[in-house]
Amino acid sequence: MMRVALLVAALLTIAGAPLATYAADARVVGENLVANGDMETGDYTGWNSTLQIVDEDVYAGEHSGMIENTGATRDAAIVQSFVPIDPNAYYEFRVAARRETGQGYVYMHCNWFAAPGERLMSSAQWPAGRAEPVTLRTGEGTGAWREYSGIFRSTRSDVGGVQLVIFIREGADRLYLDNISIRKIE
């Protein structure tokens, strides 16, 4: 929990928001923008087909999602190709997650997009940066379900949304996910 609080403080400081004012008064004002973030459609609606829907290990409701990296490949990932957001606004990313082995890293990041299929670029060769609201290092997040969150903001005026990517890098592990959300905050 302390790690999450420090991450939020760092993100708010970097983003230029006064921490004392923003953190004390921040409140969620928007609906969840992630399609099927609770996995309750019972299928991978909104996500690419590498997401497995399971019902034997859930955080809430009847279903959760699962990503498995057997270690045979460098990465195992799920992607929601476009989640609409407003430029210069703050958003809270939240997820319930549980890992089995804790091998490798788990990254949850948001790539900046102007519109569906239109990745924002800093130059002809380089994609625009991204927000990384949650990262789990080797050994973190194993055992019981935990909630993780982070706050992000794009300062680009041409951002129209994000591509949400969640992946296991360089480790054999199973990652269970539920209640994934991106909500506007004020």
N, C-alpha and C positions, 0 to 999 in steps of 0.2 A: 504494500500500500504506500509506503514511504517513497518507493521508486516511482510510482505513478504521480504522486504529489510533486516530486522533484521534476519529473518530465513536464508536467503541466506548467510549473513555474518557469522552467527554461523556455518552453515554447511561447508562453505569454511575454516573457522578457524579450526574446528575439523578435517577436512580432511587433513589439513596440507598444503593447497595451500596458497601462499601469497595473501592475500585479495586484496591489492591495484593493483598488477599486473594482477591477474586473473580476477577480476570483471571488470576492465577497458578494458581489451582486449578480454574478452570472446565473442565468436561468435558461432552460430549454424552452424555446418558443415555437419550434417547428416540428412537423411530423417526421417520422422515420422515412428517409429518402431511399433506403436500400430495399430493393425488391426482394421479397421472400427472405428477409434477414432472420426471421424466426424459424425458417425451414418448414413451416406448417402446411405448405402446399403438398408435402409428401414427395416432391420431386425436385429437380434442380432448376426450376423456373427462375430466370433472372441470372443464373450462374452458368459458367461453361460446364461441359459434361464431365470434368474430372472430379466434381463434387459428388460425394456419395451421401445419400440420405440414409440415416440409421434410426432405429427406434429402441435399441437396447441400452443406449447410454445418452440420456438427454438431460439438459439443464432445466428446461421449462417446456411445457406442452407435450406433444407426442413424438416429435422428431428433432433431430439435430443433424448437422452436417459433419462430414469427416473427410480429411485429406490424409493420404498415406504416401509416405516416401519410403520405399523399400531399401533405399541406399544404392540402388542400381543406377540412379540418375542423380545429377547434382541438385535439381529442384523438383518439387511437386507443388503445384499451385492451383488455386481457383481464382477466377476473375469475374467481376461484374463489370461489363464493358463501359457503362456510362451511368453515373449517378449525378443528377443535376444539382448544381450549387450556384450561388450568386457571387460575383466578384467582391472582394474586400469585406466579406462577412466571416464571422467566426463560426466554426462547427465543432461539435463534439462527436468523436468516433468512440463507440462503445461495443464491447464484445464479451461474451462469456466463452471461456476456452479451458480445455484440459488436454494435456499431453501425456502420452504413455511412457516414452523412454527419456525424453528431454535431450536427445542427441541433436546436434546441429542448432541452427537458429530458426526462429519463426519471425518473419517480417510481415507487417501489415501496412501497406502504403497506398497512397492516392496519387496517381499520375494526372497532371493537369491536361484538360481537353477543352477546346472551344465549343465543340458539338460532338455528337456521336461519330466516331471514326476520325476525328480531326485532332490529333495530338498537338499540343502547343510546343513550339520549338524556340530555343534561345538563339539558334543560328541554323543554317542549313544542315549542319551535321549533328547538332546536339539538341536532344529533347530538353524542354523546360524542366526545371527541378520538380520535386514532388514532396509531399508531406509524408512523414513516417510516424503516425501517431502512436503505434505500439510495436515494440521489438522485444522478443523473448530470447535471451541468450541460452547457451547450453546449460541444461539442468533446471531452468526456470519453468514453472507452470505444470509440473508433473503432479499426479495424484488427483486431488479433488478439483472440482470446477472452481474457477475464479473469474471475477469480472476485471477487465482491463479497459482503460479509457485514455484518451488524449484529445487535445484541442489543436485545431489547425486553422489556417487562413491563407488564402492566396491573395497576394497584393496585385496580381495582374488584372487589368480591367477587361481583358478579353477572355477570361475563364468562363466557361459555361457549365462545367461539370468535371468530375473526376472518374478515372478508371480505378476501381478498387481491386487491389491484388493482395492475396494472402497466400504465403508460401512457406514451405519448410526447405531450408537450404543446407546441403551437405550433412545430412544425418538421417538415419533410419528411424522413423517415428510415425505415430498416428496423432493427428491433431483433431480434436472434436470442437465444434463451433456451434454457438446458438446465440440468439438475440443480437445479431449484428445490426448496428444502427449508425446512421449519420444524421444528426439533427442540428438545426441552426440554434445558436445561443446568442443571447444579448446580455 
